[in-house]
Amino acid sequence: MKPAVFIALGIVTHLVALTRAQLTGWFPCPDDQPHSSLSCAYFGVPLDYHNASAGNGQLLVVKANATSGEKKGTVFHNPGGPGDSGLQALQTDAEALMNRTGGAYDIVSWDPRGVGPYTYPGGVFCLSDGEFFSFWNGTIEATGINWLGNFTNQTDLDNLNAQAPIIDAKYKEFAEKCLQGPNGTTLQYIGTAATVRDLVGLADAIEGPNSPIFYWGLSYGTIIGAWFVNMFPDRVGRVILDGVVDATRVATTQSYKLWRDQVSSAEDVYSAFANACAMAGPTGCNLTTFAGASGADVIDYLSQAFEGAYLHPLEMSFETLNDLRNPQIPFQASVFIGLYAPQYWEEYADVIIPGIITDLVGNLSTTTTQTRMRHVLDIIQPGSYTEPAILCADSVDADPSLTIQDIFAEIVNVTQTVSPSFGALWPIACHRCSYWPVRAPERYQGPFNNRTYANKVLIVGNTYDDATPFFEAQHMAEVMGDQVALVRQDGFGHTSLAESSQCVTDIIIAYLKDGTLPAGTASTPTVCAVDDSVELFPGVKSVNVQANRTISGRGGISNQNGTSGQTGRQAKTVAWAQRIGSLASA
């Protein structure tokens, strides 16, 4: 039975008296590199801050010590996801975070509820080892949705709609498996409101009771930040929301509609990737098929590769890939994920994507092809269901009138009007929430617009972010009004860490030091260029790359020609099959 739900609406409530949480001593982090400067601790928390009888949990906490002079304090950090590990984030991003904060603060993160093997409740597992393909056999959960372009092929639509009763039954069965699995009794306790209270408890333990809290949240970590500043406005010290998910949408919208927001800038970023590749030329980017090619030609070439995978599926003989009849889907998912990180665009264009294309046309051995496709399949075969577990725990109550056919119709519409290249990727976490068996006992659902914070908040967004479009940051700045300053980093990728910007770094350091903020607002954000030294491909500076600006507002293609803005299909002057040979040998 679902628990009674306490929805925070800005009403002061009396929490159950709980034993004060305890932080252990610091020790070498598990799974860390030798000689790492990171240290870890465990932090005890109540599972339910409103019900002591629910029992207790434990978080793995990780710290990177300040590197510059005298420590000025602690910046707490969440990398997003939802469900990303704080330990893994600091293992990869500690240096970047230190650079952006001037090295004067300890950076403390943690594996939140539902994340990893060291926190309890830990990673969410609903299926036993090896059960994924047997359970999802014959469904789009295992194969993905097969489509080309914007569903102009009626067969693709018919095949998708034929899956509706199958997915409906399977999602209901899957929900029961999650309740009966090893995480069944704790699924309800991994929501973001509890994570916000964990953050406050950590700050009390590390910086002292009632201390101002310094926090930097990336991506879904901005939901933690937005909920925190509204649940605890008097504790706001310095709070940075970077790569913003619109908290008002999470609080008011059926979750399956959030995918529209997420991919609203994907075509723009895709066009920038292609334009940068074309600027590098055939010697600098393996996806440029001839001298003088344009970004439209690069996208045309990739579209032909997608179509080739669609029309000529691989037949895999080993058990776990029996359902992979159309590897077009993980191929497109690989390209989409690659757009997040422009610092790796060169590797994607020169190594990863050509390698996948070569495998798909069968130029490598069966063993090599299968090994690489096993790796690509990680994109659609989750080891853990932490992401939907957290997202759905935070979600609004499911609409009982909603059907899987409604979700499919939304996917088709998003593909036709927002992102033809990536709109029909499946499975996506937010599409599960209508079937997810629980919601968190506490969810913050507003208000977001009538608070006075102890200190103002800094909101940062990239001009072209294919996971959290800038309009989400802009809307949150509009809602939060004069309590925030808005900065637009004029670059590509997911969050400001995707590309370096001394302008943004200077703003963050000044803000952390004494609360100084620029004058940027929702209507006139402060604009920061990325550093002139940032290159996307050899000799191609990020500041010189443009996107095609196909997207206008929250979900709608303003240029109906799509990302490529094609004037023709010049790439056909070089046969796609002939190009494969040069890709394989590059």
Salt bridges, closest charged atoms under 4 A:
ASP106 OD2 - LYS71 NZ 3.00
GLU131 OE2 - LYS177 NZ 2.83
GLU141 OE2 - ARG432 NH2 2.27
ASP168 OD2 - LYS172 NZ 3.21
GLU173 OE1 - LYS170 NZ 3.72
ASP198 OD2 - ARG113 NE 2.59
ASP204 OD1 - ARG235 NH2 2.82
GLU207 OE2 - LYS71 NZ 3.93
ASP246 OD2 - HIS475 ND1 2.77
ASP246 OD2 - ARG554 NH2 3.03
ASP261 OD2 - ARG249 NE 2.81
ASP261 OD1 - ARG554 NE 2.98
ASP300 OD1 - ARG569 NH1 2.90
GLU315 OE1 - ARG325 NH1 2.87
ASP359 OD2 - ARG372 NE 2.21
ASP397 OD1 - ARG443 NH2 3.01
GLU410 OE2 - ARG260 NE 3.04
GLU442 OE1 - HIS50 NE2 2.91
GLU442 OE2 - ARG197 NH2 2.71
ASP465 OD2 - HIS494 ND1 3.03
ASP490 OD1 - ARG488 NH1 3.31
ASP532 OD2 - LYS541 NZ 2.68
